[in-house]
Amino acid sequence: MKKKDSKVLVIHDRSAFRGELANQVKELGYEVDSVKNVHLGLKKIFSGEFCFIISALYMEEMSGFDLLKVLKLDDEYRFIPVVIVMNMQKKKDVARCIQMGADWVFPEDDGTSLLKACIRSGLKRKSLYDQREKYYKNVESRKKRSDSLIAQMIPIGIALFSEKIFDRLLENILLESMNFCNADAGTLYLRTEDDRLEFNILRTNSLNIFLGGVSGSKTSYESIPMLEEKSGHPNFRNVVSYVANTGKTCNIQDAYDEDGFDFLGTRAFDKKNNYRSKSFLTVPLKNIEDKVIGVLQLINAMDPETGKVTDFSEEQKKVIEVLGKLAATALQLYIREKKLNEKIMELQVVIDKKSRDKKVKQITDTDYFQSLQEKLKAIRSTG
């Protein structure tokens, strides 16, 4: 803990002694403040500024005992080191101070050497405690976030896997991702058999643009090739084709400052619609075989408090990657089920044809049908 971050509070009802203690602390290089009684001292302490307390024991109204009682029973302040300055002849009071949680007790006429040692030791202990508390709070915060994510992801996963309408499934994938990141816009691309990325669904909430999905309005944007037309090499110029080819997520803070990708189409869209595309989170949709079958792109994460565009966080990136895997799996299962149903229908047609042919043969092989055939021939010959 740095000295400039270590503020010491001196509490003493005698101004001369209070000033002397404060000067000793200043000479040691620490920032110091002083008050004349415990009541004022507690107000200062509860402001959260102080990391070390030096207090007299015997004072009017509230004593050093009262100070210890308040601080050491409070979970937030009980680890602030407290030095009690007193008459050391009163052994019972010394013992009582220690029992109540005083870190050190020393006589009022002691020099700065002991005070210096006490402050250094106390601040070191306080620093270790603060680090430990910070660690525990971080662990608790992560656990809460993890529990919250699980609570959100399970219903989303169930919804995706239970959806039977393809367009609504795709729309749910995009909307759930946008909702989680509080993104203003998003696009879902699907990979075609000839390795192109088709605009399947496009949403921009602030512009009221809803294309694809169950809206019925088809997207008119041209698909993006994953391969260069002339060389056949992977197309790394567009961020979505880069993500589709590499299988890696791309998180961009500001598209206009990004030199690695071609955002001419984005700029044209912005100019036409008086929009400003800034932050981009582009995630591959990988199926069970780890093949990219589509790309999910979120645009302009919005700060829920200010409403301003902000970056997509690392935590959001990880969650959308997990959601992307769920979505890709749901898509793959849907496509497989659709193909299986188509094969079943084809097989049923074949079976129906064979069954019909068999029945026809059974009829034509009968004596009755044969006699009819003979009569028909006879009629034709006489005619």
C-alpha positions, -999 to 999 in steps of 0.1 A, spaced: 0 0 0 15 33 -11 19 61 15 -2 85 -6 -31 60 -4 -27 55 33 -46 81 53 -42 81 91 -68 95 115 -59 108 149 -86 111 176 -77 130 208 -95 155 229 -64 174 238 -54 197 209 -17 199 218 -13 161 219 -35 157 189 -13 181 169 19 164 182 6 129 170 -5 143 137 30 159 131 47 126 139 25 108 113 33 135 87 70 132 94 67 95 86 53 105 52 17 96 56 -14 118 50 -31 126 82 -63 142 96 -73 148 132 -105 153 152 -112 160 189 -137 133 197 -149 98 187 -182 110 174 -165 132 148 -139 104 142 -166 79 133 -181 102 108 -146 105 91 -140 68 93 -174 60 77 -165 82 47 -141 53 37 -110 75 35 -89 61 64 -67 30 66 -53 35 101 -67 50 134 -48 64 164 -70 72 193 -68 83 229 -87 60 253 -101 84 279 -123 111 264 -156 126 272 -189 114 258 -174 85 238 -142 68 248 -117 46 229 -137 16 242 -168 29 223 -147 34 192 -134 -2 193 -169 -15 200 -183 2 169 -155 -6 145 -148 -42 155 -184 -52 152 -187 -38 117 -178 -62 89 -167 -33 67 -144 -15 92 -133 -41 116 -100 -47 98 -89 -11 100 -59 -12 124 -64 8 156 -38 21 180 -50 31 215 -29 57 233 -33 56 271 -20 54 306 -2 21 307 -4 19 344 -41 9 342 -35 -28 334 -72 -38 333 -79 -11 307 -49 -23 286 -63 -59 287 -98 -47 279 -85 -28 249 -68 -58 235 -98 -80 242 -120 -55 223 -97 -57 192 -71 -30 196 -41 -38 174 -17 -20 196 -17 -1 229 12 22 239 18 51 262 12 87 252 48 97 259 63 71 236 85 83 206 79 79 169 98 47 165 70 25 179 44 45 161 63 41 128 65 3 133 28 1 142 17 21 112 38 1 88 27 -33 102 -9 -22 104 -11 -9 68 6 -41 55 -21 -62 73 -48 -39 60 -35 -41 25 -35 -79 26 -70 -79 40 -82 -56 12 -66 -79 -14 -83 -109 1 -117 -91 2 -112 -80 -34 -105 -116 -44 -135 -129 -25 -158 -103 -40 -145 -110 -75 -151 -148 -69 -186 -140 -56 -193 -117 -85 -182 -143 -110 -203 -169 -94 -234 -147 -95 -227 -139 -132 -222 -177 -139 -255 -185 -121 -272 -158 -140 -258 -170 -173 -269 -205 -166 -304 -193 -158 -306 -174 -191 -289 -199 -213 -310 -230 -203 -343 -214 -215 -327 -201 -246 -313 -235 -254 -346 -252 -248 -364 -226 -270 -339 -231 -299 -341 -269 -299 -379 -270 -296 -386 -245 -325 -400 -263 -355 -403 -233 -379 -370 -227 -396 -373 -189 -401 -384 -184 -365 -355 -205 -353 -330 -183 -372 -348 -152 -359 -347 -164 -323 -309 -170 -326 -303 -134 -337 -328 -118 -313 -316 -137 -282 -280 -127 -290 -290 -91 -295 -310 -90 -263 -282 -105 -242 -256 -79 -255 -281 -51 -257 -270 -47 -293 -289 -22 -316 -283 -43 -348 -274 -77 -359 -272 -100 -390 -273 -137 -394 -255 -153 -424 -259 -188 -436 -233 -207 -456 -244 -220 -489 -232 -252 -507 -211 -231 -530 -193 -214 -500 -211 -181 -500 -226 -163 -470 -262 -153 -475 -279 -125 -456 -306 -144 -439 -319 -120 -413 -310 -84 -407 -322 -62 -378 -315 -26 -368 -338 -16 -340 -331 22 -340 -339 24 -377 -369 0 -375 -353 -23 -402 -365 -59 -400 -356 -81 -429 -358 -118 -432 -371 -143 -406 -408 -144 -400 -413 -107 -411 -418 -119 -446 -395 -91 -460 -366 -107 -479 -331 -93 -478 -319 -78 -510 -282 -77 -502 -258 -98 -522 -242 -128 -506 -205 -126 -496 -181 -151 -512 -159 -171 -488 -133 -175 -516 -116 -150 -539 -131 -154 -574 -98 -153 -593 -74 -170 -570 -97 -193 -551 -79 -183 -519 -99 -176 -487 -115 -142 -487 -102 -123 -457 -113 -88 -469 -147 -90 -452 -149 -96 -415 -178 -122 -419 -159 -142 -445 -127 -140 -424 -146 -154 -394 -162 -181 -416 -129 -191 -431 -109 -191 -398 -136 -201 -374 -124 -174 -350 -145 -147 -333 -137 -111 -342 -144 -82 -317 -140 -48 -332 -143 -16 -312 -148 8 -341 -152 -3 -377 -141 31 -390 -107 28 -373 -102 -8 -385 -77 -11 -413 -77 -49 -416 -112 -53 -432 -132 -37 -460 -162 -18 -444 -172 0 -476 -206 -16 -475 -211 -6 -439 -202 30 -446 -226 30 -476 -254 17 -453 -246 43 -427 -246 71 -452 -279 60 -467 -296 56 -433 -279 84 -413 -265 57 -390 -231 51 -374 -219 15 -372 -192 13 -346 -187 -18 -324 -189 -52 -341 -189 -87 -326 -187 -114 -353 -190 -151 -342 -188 -183 -363 -217 -208 -360 -200 -242 -358 -218 -275 -359 -210 -307 -341 -183 -315 -366 -167 -281 -360 -177 -269 -395 -188 -233 -399 -223 -233 -412 -230 -196 -407 -219 -164 -390 -237 -142 -364 -228 -105 -363 -239 -81 -337 -234 -43 -341 -234 -14 -317 -235 -27 -281 -256 -1 -261 -248 10 -226 -280 3 -207 -276 34 -185 -264 60 -209 -278 46 -241 -245 53 -259 -227 29 -281 -200 9 -263 -177 -20 -269 -187 -57 -267 -171 -70 -235 -150 -102 -232 -177 -118 -211 -203 -110 -238 -180 -125 -264 -177 -157 -245 -214 -160 -239 -223 -154 -276 -197 -180 -286 -215 -205 -264 -249 -194 -278 -234 -197 -313 -226 -233 -307 -261 -240 -293 -276 -223 -323 -254 -241 -348 -263 -274 -333 -300 -266 -333 -297 -255 -370 -278 -287 -379 -304 -309 -362 -332 -290 -379 -316 -294 -413 -309 -331 -407 -345 -337 -396 -358 -319 -427 -336 -340 -450 -347 -372 -432 -383 -362 -436 -377 -356 -473 -361 -390 -477 -390 -406 -459 -414 -389 -483 -394 -400 -513 -392 -436 -500 -430 -435 -494 -436 -424 -530 -414 -453 -542 -432 -477 -519 -466 -464 -531 -456 -469 -567 -444 -504 -562 -475 -513 -543 -497 -498 -570 -477 -517 -597 -481 -549 -577 -519 -544 -574 -522 -537 -612 -503 -569 -620 -525 -589 -597 -556 -576 -615 -542 -581 -651 -531 -617 -643 -567 -628 -634 -587 -651 -658 -615 -625 -658 -592 -597 -669 -577 -621 -696 -611 -629 -709 -620 -593 -711 -588 -587 -731 -598 -615 -755 -633 -600 -760 -618 -566 -766 -595 -580 -793 -624 -598 -809 -645 -566 -810 -616 -547 -826 -611 -574 -852 -647 -575 -863 -649 -537 -864 
